[in-house]
Amino acid sequence: MKILQTVMVKQILTEKSKRELMNKFHSEKSQLHKESDQLYFELKKLEKAKKFQSDHLRKHFEKEIQLRKEKMKIIDFQIEQLHMLPIGSELKEKEVQGIVDVNEGDCWEEIINEKTIIIKDGIVQEIRSR
């Protein structure tokens, strides 16, 4: 019988992966900034055209702009944390599903032990079973 099991994927922080993460964070922040600017522009355009039926639409725009600002603050915090992390640190990257064979006579405790895949610069370094 085969069962699905959640497998943790962790990344070992290297100079290369740190640079890539930093670039990813800056790119996400830039995209959020562009979206905020576009929403603000659209809001002002509607205000000038006097196409507002109610405050509901304005509040919706303001809420969307605020959401993006909050996401930018989170990214700033992540950038700050990344600066403080030493090279060699293990970062949780994601969780994936893996298929595990279960046969009669297998030790259940070994099967259900949490599995972790350790990656360094895109290459699997180690597979751990706790």
N, C-alpha and C positions, 0 to 999 in steps of 0.2 A: 504494500500500500504506500502511496505517496501522500505527504501532507505539505502544506505551505507553512513556512516559518519566516518571521521577520528577521532580517539580517541588518545590523548596523554597519554603515560604511563611514570610516574615519579617514581623514587626510592628515598626513604629516606635513607640518608647515615648513617649507623651504623658502629660500630667497625667491625662487621662481614662482611658487604658489602664492607667496605673500604679495608679490607684484601683480599677479593675475587677479587675486581677490580685491586688491586695492583698485585696480582698473575696473573691475566689475562694479564695485561700490560707487566709484565716481561716475561711471556710465549710467547706473540706475538713478543716481541723484540728479544728474544732468537731464535725464528723460523726465523725471518728476518735475523738475524746474520748468522745462519746456511746456509740459502739460498744464502746470499752474498758470504760466504766462498766457497760454492759449485760452484757458477757461476765463481768466481775468479779462482778456481782450474781448471774448465773446459776450461776457457780462456787460462790459462798457458799451459794446456795439448795440446790444439790446436796449440798454438804458437810453442811449441817444436816439434810437429809433422809436422809443416809447412803446415798445411792444410788450411790456410787462402787463399781464392780466392781474397779477397779484404778487404779494411778497413771496409766495411759495417758490416760484422759479428762481428768484434772487437768492433765497435761502438755500436752495438746492445747489446753485453754483458756488456759494460761499462754503457750503459743507464739503463739496468736492475739492475745492482749493485747500481747505483746512486739512482734509485727509491726506493730501499730497505733502503738505508741510510737516505733518506728523511723521509720515514715512521718511521724509528727508532727515528729521531729527534722529530717527532710529538708525538710519544709515550713518549719520555723523557719529553716533555712539559706537556703531560697529567698527568704523574706521579708527576711532580712538582706542578701542579694545585691541584691534589688530596691531596697532603700533606697539602696544605693551607686551604682546605675546612673544616669547622667545622662539627662535628657530628650533624645530624639533618637537614643538607642541603638537598634540593630536586634536584635530577639530572634527566635531561631528558634522558630516556633510549631508547625509540623508539615510533613510531606511529603505531597503528593498525587500522584495519577497523572494524566498528561495524554496526549492522543492527538496524535501528530505524523504529518503526511503525509510520506511518502517517495516520491520519484519518480526515475525514471532521470535521471541528469545532475545530481542534487542533490549538494552538497558534504557528505560524510559528517561531517566535523569540525564543521560548523555545526549539523548535526542532533543530534549527541550531546553538544554543549556543555550544561553544566548550566544549567537555567533557574531563575530565582528571581522570585517575585511578592512585591512589597513592599506592605504594607497599613498604612494610617494611620487609626486610628479607624474601622475597618470598611470603608474605601474603598481600592480598588486605586490606588496612586500610581505604580507603575512595574513593568514586566516586564523583567527583565534576562536576557541570554544571555551566558554567559562563554565 
